[in-house]
Structure formats: structure tokens, C-alpha cells
Amino acid sequence: MTDKNETKDITYVTFEGKDYDIDKVTEKSKYYIKQMGYLQEEMTELQAAIERSKMSLDGYSSLLSEEITKKAE
């Protein structure tokens, strides 16, 4: 038995500016939402990897510049 005053936690997903109750969308929609979440996480990780690679490339470029300058002197 549930109390009339008891509230149920509702999870919403916002898509194209509109909120949808996750419990009321189709199973296919839930699958697509889950896949989109995984892809967003993957994109965040890939962006971090790109930033690390750029920093490493800049570091190696700086080291090469120092090394070439030493040889030229």
C-alpha cells in the first residue's frame, strides 16, 4: 500500500528542448538514450586525449627547437 503523500522520483531526459519522463518512453527510445549517453562520454574522453596529444606535440616541438638551436650555435 502506498501513502497518498508519497512522491515517486521521476527521471526526465531533455531532448530537443523538451523533457520526457524516462519511464514513459519506448524501449527503443531508452536504448537510443543510453547509446547517446555512452557516445557523449566517449567524445569527452576522446577530446581529453586530443588535448593531451596537442600538449605532447607542443612539448616535443619545444624540445626539438632547443636541440636544433644548440647544434646551430
C-alpha positions, 0 to 999 in steps of 0.5 A: 500500500502506498501513502497518498503523500508519497512522491515517486522520483521521476527521471526526465531526459531533455531532448530537443528542448523538451523533457520526457519522463524516462519511464514513459518512453519506448524501449527503443527510445531508452536504448537510443538514450543510453547509446547517446549517453555512452557516445557523449562520454566517449567524445569527452574522453576522446577530446581529453586525449586530443588535448593531451596529444596537442600538449605532447606535440607542443612539448616535443616541438619545444624540445626539438627547437632547443636541440636544433638551436644548440647544434646551430650555435 
